[in-house]
Amino acid sequence: MRRIETQRSRSSKHRTYAQTFVDLQEKYSHCSEHYSNNYWENPLMRQPLNTVQHTSQGLSTLGSRILIVARKRPHTRLATAMLCALVGSTPLVHAQEDQEQQVLKAVTSLFDGMRAKDADTLRSAFLPEGRLGTDGTEAWITQVSNSDAYLDEVTFDETVLVDDGMAMAWTPYNLFVNGEFHHCGVDIFSLRKAEGQWKILQLDDTRRTEGCDPERRGR
């Protein structure tokens, strides 16, 4: 019975692989035809494998495995179709990375406004209904823009998640006041895209003076 089940399982896997190949071949038929004749013209195939894997990291582990298979068996039709599927997905990864950079740009603009004590820049970083913790933003903006101190908040090891018009940024930070280290913590931003621009909906933070690394001043 176990042998029969094993044979059925293998048969099912073979059908799955076959269907996967058919699906890839149909979706990327034009690409497959090109790369079957010009396989090594693809710059991904000329790079060292560790570089290729780094290039595909935005496509998760699956992207790296596809490239490894394609590199090891470059002249098989399945490898070619798999490569085309990966190449066809690359623009999506670049678009996602671009959105993440735009989110970080919105975060950075807030800290630029703090350094410049520019109330308009600070205000424009938030949505009209934006909040700091459970409070509105206006009192904080007035306090920062009228402060005698030079506030320099720098972030590092940022994590950004984006889904459609919603984003989250987790940003460890150090705060320096008049050039001296003051405290560290984590900012967490909730952002929404409004009229093509990322704006802060909610900002919360933690603050501490122990376990910090004052040498961290950005990336």
PASEBA-1860 file (N, C-alpha, C; in nm, 3 decimals):
! residues 219
1> MRRIETQR> 0.083/-0.120/0.000/0.000/0.000/0.000/0.087/0.126/0.000 ~ 0.194/0.124/0.085/0.281/0.240/0.093/0.350/0.265/-0.040 ~ 0.389/0.153/-0.111/0.456/0.168/-0.238/0.363/0.231/-0.340 ~ 0.236/0.188/-0.338/0.137/0.244/-0.432/0.118/0.391/-0.404 ~ 0.110/0.429/-0.273/0.092/0.569/-0.237/0.212/0.651/-0.280 ~ 0.333/0.595/-0.265/0.454/0.665/-0.307/0.453/0.689/-0.457 ~ 0.416/0.587/-0.533/0.410/0.601/-0.679/0.308/0.707/-0.718 ~ 0.192/0.708/-0.650/0.091/0.809/-0.680/0.143/0.949/-0.647
9> SRSSKHRT> 0.215/0.958/-0.534/0.270/1.087/-0.494/0.369/1.138/-0.598 ~ 0.457/1.046/-0.645/0.555/1.085/-0.746/0.486/1.125/-0.875 ~ 0.384/1.049/-0.912/0.309/1.081/-1.034/0.244/1.218/-1.023 ~ 0.189/1.247/-0.904/0.126/1.378/-0.882/0.228/1.489/-0.893 ~ 0.348/1.468/-0.835/0.454/1.569/-0.844/0.495/1.592/-0.987 ~ 0.507/1.481/-1.065/0.546/1.496/-1.205/0.443/1.577/-1.281 ~ 0.314/1.553/-1.254/0.209/1.630/-1.320/0.217/1.778/-1.280 ~ 0.250/1.802/-1.150/0.262/1.940/-1.102/0.377/2.011/-1.172
17> YAQTFVDL> 0.494/1.942/-1.180/0.607/2.002/-1.248/0.576/2.029/-1.394 ~ 0.511/1.932/-1.457/0.478/1.947/-1.599/0.384/2.066/-1.620 ~ 0.284/2.078/-1.533/0.190/2.190/-1.546/0.260/2.323/-1.521 ~ 0.354/2.322/-1.424/0.430/2.445/-1.396/0.507/2.487/-1.520 ~ 0.571/2.391/-1.586/0.647/2.423/-1.705/0.557/2.477/-1.816 ~ 0.442/2.411/-1.835/0.347/2.457/-1.938/0.302/2.600/-1.909 ~ 0.269/2.628/-1.784/0.224/2.761/-1.746/0.332/2.865/-1.772 ~ 0.456/2.833/-1.732/0.566/2.927/-1.753/0.593/2.948/-1.902
25> QEKYSHCS> 0.588/2.837/-1.977/0.618/2.845/-2.119/0.515/2.930/-2.192 ~ 0.387/2.914/-2.154/0.282/2.993/-2.218/0.294/3.140/-2.182 ~ 0.323/3.169/-2.056/0.327/3.308/-2.010/0.447/3.382/-2.064 ~ 0.559/3.312/-2.079/0.681/3.378/-2.121/0.735/3.318/-2.252 ~ 0.644/3.284/-2.343/0.685/3.218/-2.467/0.780/3.304/-2.549 ~ 0.750/3.434/-2.560/0.835/3.522/-2.639/0.974/3.533/-2.575 ~ 0.973/3.549/-2.442/1.100/3.559/-2.371/1.179/3.429/-2.383 ~ 1.112/3.315/-2.371/1.180/3.186/-2.380/1.245/3.168/-2.515
33> EHYSNNYW> 1.176/3.208/-2.621/1.230/3.195/-2.756/1.356/3.278/-2.770 ~ 1.355/3.399/-2.711/1.471/3.486/-2.721/1.590/3.429/-2.645 ~ 1.567/3.389/-2.518/1.680/3.346/-2.436/1.729/3.207/-2.470 ~ 1.648/3.127/-2.539/1.699/2.998/-2.581/1.809/3.015/-2.685 ~ 1.803/3.126/-2.760/1.906/3.154/-2.861/2.012/3.251/-2.809 ~ 1.978/3.331/-2.711/2.070/3.434/-2.661/2.084/3.424/-2.509 ~ 2.096/3.301/-2.460/2.086/3.276/-2.317/2.187/3.355/-2.237 ~ 2.312/3.350/-2.282/2.417/3.411/-2.201/2.429/3.561/-2.226
41> ENPLMRQP> 2.341/3.618/-2.311/2.339/3.763/-2.325/2.269/3.827/-2.205 ~ 2.192/3.749/-2.131/2.126/3.803/-2.013/2.232/3.835/-1.909 ~ 2.239/3.962/-1.862/2.344/3.998/-1.766/2.339/3.917/-1.637 ~ 2.219/3.866/-1.600/2.211/3.784/-1.479/2.296/3.658/-1.493 ~ 2.309/3.608/-1.616/2.382/3.484/-1.637/2.533/3.506/-1.640 ~ 2.576/3.630/-1.654/2.719/3.657/-1.661/2.776/3.698/-1.525 ~ 2.689/3.728/-1.430/2.735/3.770/-1.299/2.778/3.650/-1.216 ~ 2.870/3.670/-1.119/2.900/3.563/-1.023/2.773/3.523/-0.951
49> LNTVQHTS> 2.764/3.397/-0.913/2.640/3.345/-0.858/2.601/3.417/-0.729 ~ 2.698/3.451/-0.645/2.662/3.520/-0.521/2.602/3.658/-0.550 ~ 2.651/3.723/-0.656/2.596/3.852/-0.697/2.455/3.834/-0.751 ~ 2.435/3.727/-0.829/2.302/3.699/-0.884/2.203/3.677/-0.772 ~ 2.242/3.600/-0.670/2.152/3.574/-0.558/2.117/3.702/-0.485 ~ 2.216/3.792/-0.471/2.188/3.920/-0.406/2.090/4.001/-0.490 ~ 2.106/3.998/-0.622/2.017/4.071/-0.711/1.874/4.024/-0.696 ~ 1.855/3.895/-0.672/1.721/3.838/-0.668/1.662/3.833/-0.528
57> QGLSTLGS> 1.730/3.894/-0.429/1.682/3.878/-0.292/1.543/3.936/-0.273 ~ 1.506/4.039/-0.353/1.372/4.096/-0.342/1.265/3.999/-0.387 ~ 1.303/3.893/-0.455/1.208/3.793/-0.501/1.200/3.675/-0.405 ~ 1.260/3.689/-0.286/1.261/3.587/-0.182/1.349/3.470/-0.223 ~ 1.350/3.369/-0.140/1.434/3.252/-0.164/1.403/3.187/-0.297 ~ 1.277/3.192/-0.340/1.239/3.130/-0.466/1.317/3.190/-0.582 ~ 1.336/3.321/-0.581/1.409/3.386/-0.689/1.551/3.334/-0.697 ~ 1.618/3.319/-0.583/1.754/3.268/-0.583/1.760/3.125/-0.635
65> RILIVARK> 1.663/3.043/-0.594/1.663/2.903/-0.637/1.642/2.892/-0.787 ~ 1.555/2.976/-0.840/1.532/2.975/-0.985/1.662/3.004/-1.058 ~ 1.735/3.104/-1.011/1.860/3.140/-1.078/1.965/3.031/-1.063 ~ 1.968/2.965/-0.947/2.064/2.856/-0.928/2.036/2.743/-1.026 ~ 1.907/2.706/-1.040/1.870/2.601/-1.135/1.907/2.643/-1.277 ~ 1.875/2.768/-1.312/1.903/2.815/-1.447/2.052/2.815/-1.476 ~ 2.133/2.850/-1.374/2.277/2.853/-1.395/2.336/2.712/-1.408 ~ 2.282/2.618/-1.330/2.337/2.482/-1.332/2.295/2.405/-1.456
73> RPHTRLAT> 2.173/2.432/-1.506/2.124/2.361/-1.624/2.074/2.463/-1.727 ~ 2.167/2.539/-1.783/2.129/2.653/-1.866/2.062/2.618/-1.997 ~ 2.078/2.498/-2.047/2.028/2.466/-2.180/1.898/2.387/-2.178 ~ 1.837/2.375/-2.061/1.708/2.308/-2.056/1.597/2.408/-2.078 ~ 1.488/2.365/-2.139/1.377/2.455/-2.165/1.313/2.504/-2.037 ~ 1.309/2.416/-1.934/1.249/2.456/-1.808/1.331/2.567/-1.742 ~ 1.464/2.554/-1.745/1.549/2.658/-1.685/1.528/2.790/-1.757 ~ 1.518/2.784/-1.889/1.496/2.907/-1.967/1.364/2.971/-1.930
81> AMLCALVG> 1.259/2.890/-1.920/1.127/2.945/-1.884/1.129/3.001/-1.743 ~ 1.200/2.933/-1.651/1.210/2.982/-1.515/1.283/3.114/-1.509 ~ 1.390/3.125/-1.588/1.464/3.250/-1.594/1.375/3.362/-1.645 ~ 1.298/3.335/-1.748/1.210/3.437/-1.804/1.106/3.480/-1.702 ~ 1.057/3.385/-1.623/0.960/3.420/-1.520/1.023/3.515/-1.418 ~ 1.149/3.488/-1.385/1.218/3.573/-1.288/1.245/3.710/-1.346 ~ 1.295/3.714/-1.469/1.324/3.842/-1.534/1.196/3.922/-1.551 ~ 1.087/3.854/-1.584/0.960/3.922/-1.602/0.907/3.982/-1.474
89> STPLVHAQ> 0.949/3.926/-1.359/0.903/3.977/-1.230/0.990/4.088/-1.176 ~ 1.110/4.107/-1.233/1.205/4.204/-1.180/1.149/4.345/-1.171 ~ 1.077/4.396/-1.273/1.023/4.532/-1.260/0.933/4.549/-1.140 ~ 0.861/4.444/-1.099/0.775/4.454/-0.982/0.858/4.476/-0.857 ~ 0.973/4.407/-0.850/1.061/4.423/-0.735/1.115/4.565/-0.729 ~ 1.159/4.615/-0.847/1.212/4.751/-0.851/1.106/4.852/-0.811 ~ 0.982/4.830/-0.852/0.874/4.921/-0.816/0.852/4.921/-0.666 ~ 0.859/4.802/-0.604/0.843/4.792/-0.460/0.956/4.864/-0.387
97> EDQEQQVL> 1.079/4.845/-0.435/1.193/4.913/-0.374/1.178/5.064/-0.386 ~ 1.127/5.111/-0.500/1.107/5.253/-0.520/1.006/5.308/-0.421 ~ 0.898/5.234/-0.396/0.799/5.277/-0.299/0.859/5.284/-0.158 ~ 0.943/5.189/-0.124/1.007/5.189/0.007/1.097/5.311/0.024 ~ 1.168/5.347/-0.083/1.254/5.465/-0.077/1.171/5.592/-0.062 ~ 1.055/5.596/-0.126/0.968/5.712/-0.112/0.914/5.724/0.031 ~ 0.885/5.612/0.093/0.840/5.613/0.232/0.950/5.669/0.322 ~ 1.073/5.620/0.304/1.185/5.669/0.384/1.211/5.818/0.358
105> KAVTSLFD> 1.187/5.861/0.236/1.203/6.003/0.204/1.104/6.087/0.284 ~ 0.981/6.037/0.299/0.880/6.108/0.379/0.922/6.114/0.524 ~ 0.980/6.006/0.575/1.028/6.004/0.713/1.143/6.103/0.731 ~ 1.237/6.101/0.636/1.353/6.189/0.643/1.313/6.336/0.640 ~ 1.208/6.368/0.563/1.165/6.507/0.553/1.120/6.561/0.689 ~ 1.063/6.474/0.773/1.023/6.515/0.907/1.145/6.556/0.989 ~ 1.250/6.474/0.983/1.370/6.504/1.061/1.446/6.625/1.003 ~ 1.439/6.643/0.872/1.497/6.764/0.812/1.426/6.888/0.865
113> GMRAKDAD> 1.293/6.878/0.876/1.216/6.989/0.930/1.251/7.018/1.075 ~ 1.278/6.914/1.154/1.320/6.933/1.293/1.452/7.008/1.300 ~ 1.549/6.965/1.216/1.679/7.030/1.218/1.669/7.176/1.174 ~ 1.581/7.202/1.077/1.565/7.338/1.026/1.469/7.422/1.108 ~ 1.399/7.360/1.203/1.295/7.427/1.283/1.193/7.493/1.191 ~ 1.158/7.421/1.087/1.067/7.471/0.983/0.927/7.416/1.007 ~ 0.838/7.499/1.057/0.704/7.453/1.091/0.628/7.405/0.967 ~ 0.648/7.470/0.854/0.576/7.430/0.732/0.620/7.292/0.685
121> TLRSAFLP> 0.751/7.265/0.691/0.801/7.133/0.652/0.749/7.026/0.746 ~ 0.749/7.054/0.875/0.698/6.959/0.973/0.549/6.931/0.949 ~ 0.475/7.036/0.926/0.330/7.022/0.907/0.299/6.944/0.779 ~ 0.378/6.969/0.674/0.351/6.902/0.546/0.386/6.754/0.549 ~ 0.463/6.711/0.649/0.499/6.569/0.659/0.381/6.484/0.705 ~ 0.283/6.548/0.769/0.169/6.476/0.826/0.043/6.496/0.742 ~ -0.045/6.400/0.751/-0.182/6.420/0.705/-0.251/6.519/0.800 ~ -0.355/6.588/0.754/-0.425/6.682/0.843/-0.473/6.616/0.973
129> EGRLGTDG> -0.508/6.488/0.965/-0.555/6.416/1.083/-0.441/6.339/1.153 ~ -0.317/6.369/1.114/-0.203/6.298/1.171/-0.191/6.317/1.321 ~ -0.130/6.217/1.386/-0.120/6.220/1.531/0.019/6.176/1.577 ~ 0.058/6.228/1.694/0.178/6.185/1.765/0.131/6.110/1.889 ~ 0.143/5.980/1.888/0.085/5.901/1.995/-0.066/5.917/1.993 ~ -0.120/5.971/2.102/-0.265/5.994/2.107/-0.300/6.141/2.090 ~ -0.199/6.224/2.064/-0.221/6.369/2.053/-0.212/6.416/1.909 ~ -0.261/6.535/1.885/-0.245/6.598/1.755/-0.102/6.644/1.737
137> TEAWITQV> -0.071/6.703/1.622/0.067/6.739/1.590/0.099/6.886/1.612 ~ 0.000/6.971/1.619/0.025/7.115/1.615/0.107/7.165/1.733 ~ 0.077/7.118/1.854/0.152/7.162/1.971/0.299/7.121/1.960 ~ 0.323/7.000/1.912/0.461/6.952/1.895/0.534/7.033/1.789 ~ 0.468/7.063/1.679/0.529/7.142/1.572/0.569/7.280/1.624 ~ 0.482/7.342/1.702/0.512/7.473/1.758/0.631/7.465/1.854 ~ 0.634/7.361/1.935/0.743/7.344/2.032/0.877/7.326/1.961 ~ 0.881/7.240/1.859/1.006/7.212/1.788/1.052/7.335/1.710
145> SNSDAYLD> 0.961/7.399/1.640/1.000/7.512/1.554/1.044/7.634/1.634 ~ 1.002/7.643/1.760/1.041/7.756/1.846/1.150/7.720/1.946 ~ 1.202/7.600/1.938/1.303/7.556/2.034/1.435/7.627/2.012 ~ 1.506/7.653/2.123/1.640/7.710/2.115/1.745/7.602/2.087 ~ 1.708/7.476/2.107/1.801/7.365/2.091/1.805/7.318/1.945 ~ 1.921/7.265/1.908/1.934/7.205/1.775/1.907/7.056/1.789 ~ 1.797/7.009/1.728/1.754/6.870/1.740/1.794/6.794/1.615 ~ 1.874/6.692/1.636/1.924/6.613/1.524/1.891/6.466/1.550
153> EVTFDETV> 1.785/6.418/1.487/1.744/6.278/1.504/1.786/6.200/1.380 ~ 1.863/6.094/1.401/1.912/6.013/1.290/1.863/5.870/1.306 ~ 1.828/5.806/1.196/1.776/5.669/1.200/1.872/5.573/1.132 ~ 1.853/5.445/1.159/1.938/5.342/1.099/1.864/5.208/1.103 ~ 1.910/5.115/1.022/1.850/4.980/1.017/1.699/4.986/0.999 ~ 1.654/5.074/0.911/1.510/5.093/0.891/1.445/4.972/0.826 ~ 1.322/4.945/0.866/1.240/4.842/0.803/1.114/4.908/0.750 ~ 1.086/4.885/0.622/0.968/4.946/0.558/0.881/4.837/0.498
161> LVDDGMAM> 0.752/4.842/0.523/0.655/4.752/0.464/0.552/4.836/0.390 ~ 0.520/4.795/0.267/0.427/4.871/0.184/0.321/4.777/0.128 ~ 0.197/4.819/0.134/0.089/4.747/0.068/-0.006/4.850/0.008 ~ -0.002/4.860/-0.125/-0.086/4.956/-0.195/-0.059/5.097/-0.141 ~ -0.162/5.164/-0.088/-0.143/5.301/-0.040/-0.120/5.311/0.109 ~ -0.076/5.202/0.170/-0.050/5.199/0.314/0.092/5.153/0.339 ~ 0.159/5.213/0.438/0.297/5.174/0.467/0.326/5.186/0.615 ~ 0.427/5.111/0.657/0.476/5.117/0.794/0.628/5.127/0.789
169> AWTPYNLF> 0.685/5.215/0.870/0.831/5.227/0.880/0.872/5.211/1.026 ~ 0.962/5.117/1.051/1.017/5.091/1.185/1.160/5.143/1.181 ~ 1.188/5.250/1.258/1.317/5.317/1.244/1.385/5.336/1.378 ~ 1.480/5.251/1.414/1.563/5.278/1.532/1.633/5.413/1.513 ~ 1.653/5.487/1.624/1.709/5.622/1.608/1.798/5.660/1.726 ~ 1.880/5.761/1.703/1.953/5.832/1.808/1.915/5.978/1.798 ~ 1.893/6.043/1.912/1.864/6.186/1.913/1.980/6.261/1.977 ~ 2.028/6.362/1.904/2.135/6.447/1.953/2.078/6.588/1.973
177> VNGEFHHC> 2.106/6.646/2.088/2.060/6.780/2.119/2.183/6.870/2.133 ~ 2.190/6.971/2.047/2.307/7.061/2.043/2.438/6.982/2.027 ~ 2.430/6.877/1.946/2.549/6.798/1.917/2.582/6.691/2.018 ~ 2.510/6.685/2.129/2.537/6.585/2.232/2.429/6.477/2.230 ~ 2.474/6.352/2.250/2.378/6.242/2.252/2.279/6.261/2.367 ~ 2.151/6.240/2.338/2.047/6.260/2.438/1.977/6.128/2.475 ~ 1.924/6.059/2.375/1.862/5.929/2.400/1.845/5.855/2.269 ~ 1.808/5.728/2.280/1.782/5.645/2.162/1.644/5.582/2.176
185> GVDIFSLR> 1.603/5.510/2.076/1.474/5.442/2.080/1.433/5.395/1.942 ~ 1.305/5.374/1.925/1.250/5.331/1.796/1.129/5.418/1.764 ~ 1.126/5.469/1.642/1.007/5.536/1.590/0.930/5.436/1.505 ~ 0.800/5.438/1.517/0.718/5.357/1.426/0.618/5.450/1.359 ~ 0.626/5.452/1.226/0.543/5.540/1.145/0.435/5.459/1.074 ~ 0.315/5.509/1.076/0.207/5.459/0.990/0.180/5.568/0.888 ~ 0.190/5.532/0.760/0.177/5.631/0.653/0.067/5.591/0.555 ~ 0.012/5.693/0.491/-0.085/5.674/0.384/-0.042/5.758/0.265
193> KAEGQWKI> -0.073/5.708/0.146/-0.043/5.785/0.026/-0.162/5.873/-0.007 ~ -0.137/6.004/-0.015/-0.241/6.101/-0.046/-0.196/6.187/-0.164 ~ -0.273/6.182/-0.271/-0.240/6.257/-0.393/-0.098/6.228/-0.440 ~ -0.062/6.099/-0.434/0.069/6.055/-0.485/0.185/6.076/-0.390 ~ 0.160/6.129/-0.270/0.267/6.155/-0.175/0.244/6.077/-0.046 ~ 0.353/6.022/0.010/0.342/5.953/0.138/0.338/6.054/0.251 ~ 0.236/6.043/0.338/0.219/6.132/0.450/0.202/6.050/0.578 ~ 0.247/6.107/0.690/0.241/6.037/0.818/0.102/6.047/0.877
201> LQLDDTRR> 0.045/5.933/0.906/-0.085/5.927/0.974/-0.067/5.917/1.125 ~ 0.031/5.838/1.167/0.054/5.814/1.310/0.202/5.794/1.335 ~ 0.251/5.855/1.442/0.390/5.836/1.483/0.394/5.806/1.632 ~ 0.454/5.693/1.666/0.478/5.656/1.806/0.627/5.630/1.824 ~ 0.675/5.640/1.946/0.817/5.616/1.969/0.843/5.563/2.109 ~ 0.960/5.502/2.124/1.012/5.464/2.255/1.137/5.547/2.281 ~ 1.172/5.563/2.409/1.290/5.644/2.444/1.363/5.578/2.560 ~ 1.494/5.575/2.550/1.575/5.520/2.659/1.716/5.578/2.650
209> TEGCDPER> 1.789/5.566/2.757/1.927/5.616/2.762/2.027/5.502/2.783 ~ 1.978/5.381/2.809/2.066/5.266/2.829/2.056/5.172/2.709 ~ 2.166/5.102/2.682/2.167/5.009/2.571/2.171/5.078/2.435 ~ 2.216/5.203/2.432/2.222/5.278/2.306/2.363/5.271/2.247 ~ 2.374/5.305/2.121/2.503/5.315/2.053/2.512/5.454/1.991 ~ 2.563/5.553/2.066/2.569/5.690/2.017/2.650/5.709/1.890 ~ 2.730/5.608/1.854/2.810/5.620/1.732/2.726/5.604/1.607 ~ 2.607/5.547/1.622/2.522/5.528/1.506/2.462/5.662/1.462
217> RGR> 2.501/5.707/1.346/2.452/5.835/1.292/2.403/5.814/1.149 ~ 2.310/5.725/1.134/2.258/5.697/1.000/2.309/5.565/0.950 ~ 2.285/5.540/0.818/2.318/5.410/0.758/2.468/5.383/0.764
END
